[in-house]
Amino acid sequence: MWKACSAMTHGDLRGALALLSKETLGQPSPGTPLLRMTVNVPLFVTGTLVAIETMRAALNLYGERLNAPEQPTVV
């Protein structure tokens, strides 16, 4: 989900094409279709919520490791 949201955010065409609904409107020149693309709102909202929860879990784990007692160094 992170990659999918990142693709949409950064304008990655391949990622966007995988997430968007597409409707072919015509073909102005050979090999170049004219498309209308729309986002699947429930899928996009779910993906955003998953990304938020992933970041929350990562920050919590970072906080736990930051406050963990230091381990002795074995030489």
Secondary structure as UniProt FT lines:
FT   HELIX           2..10
FT   HELIX           13..19
FT   STRAND          20..29
FT   TURN            30..31
FT   STRAND          32..39
FT   HELIX           41..66
//
